[in-house]
Amino acid sequence: MKKINITETVLRDANQSLIATRLSFDLFAPILKELDEVGYHSLECWGGATFDSCIRYLNEDPWERLKKIKTIVRKTPLQMLLRGQNLLGYKHYPDDVVRKFIKMAVYYGMDIIRIFDALNDFRNIEVAMEETKKQGAHAQGCIVYTVSPIHDIESYIKLAKQLENIGADSICIKDMAGLIMPRIAYNLVKSIKEVVNVPVILHSHSTNGIAEMSYLKAAEAGVDGIDCAISSFSSGTSQPPTESMHYVLEDMDFNTGLQASKLKAVNDFFKPIRDDFSKSGVLDSKVLTPQPEALTYQIPGGMLSNMISQLKNQNAIDKLDAVLNEVPRVREDLGYPPLVTPMSQMVGTQATVNILTGERYKMILKEVKAYCKGEYGKAPGRINEELLEKALGNEKPITIRFADTLEPAFDKAKEHLKDTTTHDEDVLSYLLFPQIAEDFIKNKNMHPTTEHARREYKSQPI
Ligand code: CO
């Protein structure tokens, strides 16, 4: 019986996709022991938004959270999502910071690190992969999946081979917008399996009501693992439900290794938590309904709601259709980047600006300029010549890896914080989220044993 590994995402992706990453450690701590008994391949529990939310909203030290999870979850490997050279932040970090961060994450108990770059420019994940392996953890490389005239099965096969060549212990097809069609999932998994020797995992979202079907076709094509969320935190912008996928796969003679009776206990635990978030309005029922706009416009759900609120702020919601039509044009001008953080924000905002100013690229965002300069990596396709000229002015684009232009930063940050903390993990938190982490660290170290008052911050970048 072919084994299909299941990764449970309730603590990370489901938490992020449905309730803006507001699950606190105290809320889920009582079920960790049980989660460890289910038989999951891994438990995804850490990533950019979880780290950020811990410091920004939950008054929790993300490192402490990881340590506490590891103390209870002894058997199931812990998994995290890492944005390559961006780590968990929004800009590129120098290599010394990347290495130090990974070393610390593995030291605190991380077993599997899933690493991606928004542009599939693997120069931006190589260092992270190498350090992950050096620290003895599992380095999973990602192919960020998108739909465009320049992305086809052949291009993805090439990427998969590249990932194996740079040492990926497994390969994840990361379909963050839930766009992958069942037939493509089948063909993609089958073709990649033919050319690489490492396990292939499919990560998708139920956003468009397609992921369950695509998982099933991927299983038929020989996929080695899928990501699911316990049913009370599944579906919509989250992952397909763990229980349903388990029953379907077992019915088709696959082995998931999960114990159904244990799954029920986990789901019963999370149900009232989901209901509370629903009552308080943090969980909006809209995210649980399929959003076909994503298929029409190739716009992820989160990006669409951002654009709507930007337009409302400008009193220009009547321009929504114009903006929606502008998005694919901007994306084409930029060489078809996948619409994942930070590209989704960049493309969406530039499209909005193009419409609101009444002239395309009259104003070019500073991020778009940096992208055109090569600071995010190599664009998947060709950038529009006119835009390139306008964005660069007299500057020359860079062809080397952007991180190679950055000075080491860890020791400097440590020196800056020397009166506040002596802990390297605090220095890393500061490097990732400088505006909020410094105060957080000060307070934490001043009152190490008492829980200090909860602070509210206005902006939320996720
Ligand atoms: Co995801």
Boltz pocket constraint, residues with backbone or C-beta under 6 A from the ligand:
constraints:
  - pocket:
      binder: B
      contacts: [[A, 13], [A, 175], [A, 176], [A, 203], [A, 204], [A, 205]]
      max_distance: 6.0
